[in-house]
Amino acid sequence: MDGIRNQRTRQLLIFGILTFLAASATSANISITPAYVDVEIQPGERAAGRFIITNFTDSDQRFRMNATHFTFGSDGSLQTIEPDDNSSADWLKFNPREFSLPAKGRRVVRFVLLPNGNLADGDYWSSIELESLRISKVEVRGDDGHGVGLNVVSSILVPVFGKVGEIRHAARIRDLSVVSVDQGTLLETVIENTGNGFLFVRGSYEILDEAGRTLAAGPVGNAYVLRSTERRFRVPIEADLPVGNHTVIVTFGTPQMDHDIRKTATTSW
């Protein structure tokens, strides 16, 4: 191939954290069950469990189990990062760590969480990465005819959450505004996790006129908000807002809390 430079990339797929209650995560005819782990970690004890890996293909495959850490950016993007104070990646051990799986076969992989030292109360997390050791070669060509050779390694990430001590769920809506841009009208809001446990939030908005009549309403979106992080939402408002002073109300609900989070602002239009 002309002008080829080899590059290794990894497809990171994290099904468990997106579907939350999915029974298994599947990619390229490989599944891992369960797709999500949430365990209690007691002082001086270890938490253990197992995964079932199934190969639905007609060929033998080989895999490696890795422990990785991740977070979500303020825009909701998944980012794999180095272990930090919230990470349990250094605690994860596997048996076996590397193994072969025959065609149409399945295998049990056991894992254990071995916490290090005294831990503050809160959620700690990491992900179990099922990495295929089969490399797929892909060629990508640009408009100039030059190509790039990619060695693609596929993997599935399964989130692992460990709860230590008392979990305190709390959040606040930090910013709320309605802005006019070239593309139209946007509602912008930021929700911040101020507790020590993760939240799944689902938001909605309502815009009222001075008489209390609803001018516009709709969903803001939903997302996981990990401890010490925030999530920014930008939602287009399709309604044609009249001139005047309007009240904007944003409400977020979460199954981890017994009350909604709400913020009200006034905007002139």
C-alpha positions as CSV (number, residue, x, y, z in Angstrom):
1,M,0.0,0.0,0.0
2,D,1.3,3.4,-0.9
3,G,2.4,5.6,1.9
4,I,1.2,3.2,4.6
5,R,2.0,3.7,8.2
6,N,0.8,1.1,10.7
7,Q,-1.2,2.2,13.6
8,R,-2.7,0.2,16.4
9,T,-6.2,1.2,17.6
10,R,-8.6,-0.3,20.1
11,Q,-12.4,-0.3,19.8
12,L,-13.7,0.4,23.3
13,L,-17.2,-0.8,23.9
14,I,-18.8,-0.3,27.3
15,F,-22.3,-1.8,27.3
16,G,-22.9,-2.5,30.9
17,I,-22.7,1.2,32.0
18,L,-24.9,2.3,29.1
19,T,-27.6,-0.3,29.5
20,F,-27.1,-0.6,33.3
21,L,-29.2,-3.7,33.8
22,A,-28.3,-5.7,30.6
23,A,-27.7,-9.4,31.2
24,S,-24.6,-9.6,29.0
25,A,-22.4,-7.5,26.7
26,T,-21.9,-8.6,23.2
27,S,-19.5,-7.5,20.4
28,A,-18.4,-9.3,17.3
29,N,-20.2,-12.5,18.3
30,I,-18.4,-12.6,21.7
31,S,-20.5,-12.1,24.9
32,I,-19.5,-11.6,28.5
33,T,-22.0,-12.1,31.4
34,P,-22.8,-10.2,33.5
35,A,-22.4,-6.8,31.8
36,Y,-22.3,-4.8,35.0
37,V,-20.9,-5.5,38.5
38,D,-21.9,-3.7,41.7
39,V,-20.5,-5.1,45.0
40,E,-20.2,-4.1,48.6
41,I,-16.6,-4.0,49.9
42,Q,-16.3,-4.6,53.6
43,P,-13.1,-3.5,55.6
44,G,-10.5,-6.2,55.6
45,E,-12.4,-8.4,53.2
46,R,-12.3,-9.1,49.5
47,A,-15.1,-9.2,47.0
48,A,-15.2,-12.0,44.4
49,G,-17.3,-13.0,41.4
50,R,-17.1,-14.6,38.0
51,F,-17.8,-13.9,34.3
52,I,-19.0,-16.3,31.6
53,I,-17.3,-15.7,28.2
54,T,-19.1,-17.2,25.2
55,N,-17.6,-17.5,21.7
56,F,-20.4,-17.7,19.1
57,T,-18.1,-17.8,16.1
58,D,-16.9,-20.8,14.1
59,S,-13.2,-20.3,15.0
60,D,-11.0,-20.5,18.0
61,Q,-10.1,-17.3,19.7
62,R,-7.7,-16.1,22.4
63,F,-8.4,-13.4,25.0
64,R,-6.7,-11.4,27.7
65,M,-8.4,-9.8,30.8
66,N,-7.2,-6.4,31.7
67,A,-8.2,-4.0,34.5
68,T,-8.7,-0.4,33.3
69,H,-10.1,2.8,34.7
70,F,-12.5,5.2,33.0
71,T,-14.5,8.4,33.4
72,F,-17.1,10.4,31.4
73,G,-16.3,13.8,30.1
74,S,-18.7,16.7,30.7
75,D,-20.0,16.1,27.2
76,G,-20.7,12.4,28.1
77,S,-17.8,10.9,26.2
78,L,-16.2,7.8,27.6
79,Q,-12.5,8.2,28.4
80,T,-10.1,5.5,29.6
81,I,-7.7,7.2,32.0
82,E,-4.9,6.3,34.4
83,P,-6.1,5.0,37.9
84,D,-6.9,7.9,40.3
85,D,-8.2,8.2,43.8
86,N,-11.6,6.9,42.7
87,S,-10.2,3.9,40.9
88,S,-10.4,0.2,41.8
89,A,-8.3,-1.0,38.8
90,D,-5.3,-1.8,40.9
91,W,-7.5,-4.1,43.1
92,L,-8.7,-6.3,40.2
93,K,-7.2,-9.8,39.8
94,F,-8.2,-12.5,37.3
95,N,-8.0,-16.3,37.0
96,P,-7.1,-17.0,34.3
97,R,-5.9,-13.7,32.9
98,E,-5.2,-15.1,29.4
99,F,-7.0,-18.0,27.8
100,S,-8.2,-19.7,24.6
101,L,-11.8,-20.2,23.7
102,P,-12.9,-22.8,21.2
103,A,-15.5,-22.2,18.5
104,K,-19.0,-22.2,20.1
105,G,-17.3,-22.6,23.4
106,R,-17.6,-20.9,26.8
107,R,-15.4,-20.3,29.8
108,V,-15.7,-19.1,33.3
109,V,-13.2,-16.4,34.4
110,R,-13.1,-15.5,38.1
111,F,-12.2,-12.1,39.5
112,V,-11.4,-10.8,42.9
113,L,-11.2,-7.2,44.3
114,L,-8.4,-6.8,46.8
115,P,-8.6,-3.3,48.2
116,N,-5.4,-1.5,49.2
117,G,-5.3,0.1,52.7
118,N,-7.9,2.1,54.5
119,L,-10.5,3.6,52.2
120,A,-12.8,6.6,52.6
121,D,-16.5,6.0,52.1
122,G,-17.8,6.1,48.6
123,D,-18.1,4.5,45.2
124,Y,-14.9,3.2,43.6
125,W,-14.9,1.9,40.0
126,S,-12.9,0.4,37.2
127,S,-13.7,-1.8,34.2
128,I,-12.8,-5.3,33.2
129,E,-11.6,-5.3,29.7
130,L,-12.0,-8.5,27.6
131,E,-9.4,-7.9,24.9
132,S,-9.3,-10.1,21.8
133,L,-5.7,-11.1,20.8
134,R,-6.8,-11.4,17.2
135,I,-5.7,-8.4,15.2
136,S,-7.8,-7.2,12.3
137,K,-6.0,-5.3,9.5
138,V,-7.9,-2.4,8.0
139,E,-6.8,0.0,5.2
140,V,-8.1,3.5,5.1
141,R,-7.3,5.7,2.1
142,G,-7.6,9.5,1.9
143,D,-8.6,11.7,-1.1
144,D,-5.0,11.9,-2.1
145,G,-4.8,8.2,-2.6
146,H,-2.4,7.6,0.3
147,G,-3.5,4.9,2.8
148,V,-3.0,4.1,6.4
149,G,-2.9,0.6,7.6
150,L,-4.7,0.0,10.9
151,N,-4.2,-2.9,13.2
152,V,-7.6,-3.0,15.1
153,V,-7.9,-4.8,18.4
154,S,-11.5,-5.2,19.7
155,S,-12.4,-5.2,23.3
156,I,-15.4,-5.1,25.6
157,L,-15.4,-3.1,28.8
158,V,-17.6,-4.2,31.7
159,P,-17.9,-1.6,34.5
160,V,-17.2,-2.7,38.1
161,F,-18.4,-0.6,41.0
162,G,-17.4,-1.2,44.6
163,K,-19.2,0.5,47.5
164,V,-17.3,1.3,50.6
165,G,-19.0,2.4,53.8
166,E,-21.8,4.9,53.7
167,I,-22.8,6.2,50.3
168,R,-24.1,9.8,50.2
169,H,-25.9,10.8,47.0
170,A,-26.1,14.5,46.3
171,A,-26.1,16.8,43.3
172,R,-26.7,20.4,42.2
173,I,-27.6,22.1,39.0
174,R,-24.7,24.5,38.7
175,D,-25.6,26.4,35.5
176,L,-28.8,27.2,33.7
177,S,-29.4,29.5,30.7
178,V,-31.3,29.9,27.5
179,V,-29.1,31.3,24.7
180,S,-29.6,32.3,21.1
181,V,-27.2,30.9,18.5
182,D,-27.0,30.9,14.7
183,Q,-28.7,27.5,14.7
184,G,-31.6,28.6,16.9
185,T,-32.3,28.6,20.7
186,L,-30.5,26.4,23.1
187,L,-31.0,25.5,26.7
188,E,-27.7,24.9,28.5
189,T,-27.5,23.3,31.9
190,V,-24.8,21.6,34.0
191,I,-25.5,19.1,36.8
192,E,-22.7,18.4,39.3
193,N,-22.3,15.3,41.4
194,T,-21.5,16.6,44.9
195,G,-21.9,13.2,46.7
196,N,-19.6,10.2,47.0
197,G,-21.6,7.8,44.9
198,F,-22.5,7.7,41.2
199,L,-25.8,8.9,39.9
200,F,-28.0,8.2,36.9
201,V,-29.9,11.4,36.1
202,R,-32.8,12.1,33.7
203,G,-33.7,15.7,33.1
204,S,-36.6,17.8,31.7
205,Y,-37.3,21.4,31.2
206,E,-40.2,23.8,31.1
207,I,-40.4,27.5,30.0
208,L,-43.3,29.6,31.4
209,D,-44.5,33.1,30.5
210,E,-45.2,35.8,33.0
211,A,-48.7,34.4,33.5
212,G,-47.4,30.9,34.2
213,R,-48.5,29.4,30.9
214,T,-46.2,26.8,29.4
215,L,-44.3,28.1,26.3
216,A,-42.0,25.1,25.8
217,A,-41.2,21.8,27.5
218,G,-39.3,18.6,26.8
219,P,-36.5,16.3,27.9
220,V,-33.0,17.5,28.7
221,G,-31.4,14.1,28.4
222,N,-30.1,11.4,30.7
223,A,-26.6,10.3,31.7
224,Y,-24.4,8.7,34.4
225,V,-22.6,11.3,36.5
226,L,-19.7,9.8,38.5
227,R,-18.5,11.2,41.8
228,S,-16.4,14.3,41.4
229,T,-17.6,14.9,37.9
230,E,-20.3,17.0,36.1
231,R,-22.4,16.6,33.0
232,R,-23.3,19.4,30.6
233,F,-26.5,19.3,28.5
234,R,-27.3,21.5,25.4
235,V,-30.8,21.1,24.2
236,P,-32.4,22.9,21.2
237,I,-35.7,24.6,21.9
238,E,-38.0,24.2,18.9
239,A,-40.8,26.6,20.2
240,D,-40.8,30.2,18.9
241,L,-40.5,32.1,22.2
242,P,-42.4,35.4,22.3
243,V,-40.9,38.6,23.6
244,G,-41.0,39.0,27.4
245,N,-39.6,37.7,30.7
246,H,-39.8,33.9,30.9
247,T,-39.2,31.5,33.7
248,V,-37.0,28.4,33.0
249,I,-37.3,25.4,35.2
250,V,-35.0,22.4,34.9
251,T,-35.6,19.2,36.9
252,F,-33.4,16.1,37.3
253,G,-34.6,12.9,38.8
254,T,-32.4,10.0,39.9
255,P,-33.2,6.5,41.3
256,Q,-30.4,7.0,43.8
257,M,-32.2,9.9,45.6
258,D,-35.7,10.2,47.0
259,H,-36.2,13.8,45.7
260,D,-35.7,15.7,42.5
261,I,-33.0,18.3,41.8
262,R,-34.5,21.5,40.5
263,K,-33.3,25.0,39.4
264,T,-35.3,28.0,38.2
265,A,-34.0,31.0,36.3
266,T,-35.5,34.0,34.6
267,T,-34.6,35.1,31.1
268,S,-35.6,38.0,29.0
269,W,-36.5,37.3,25.4
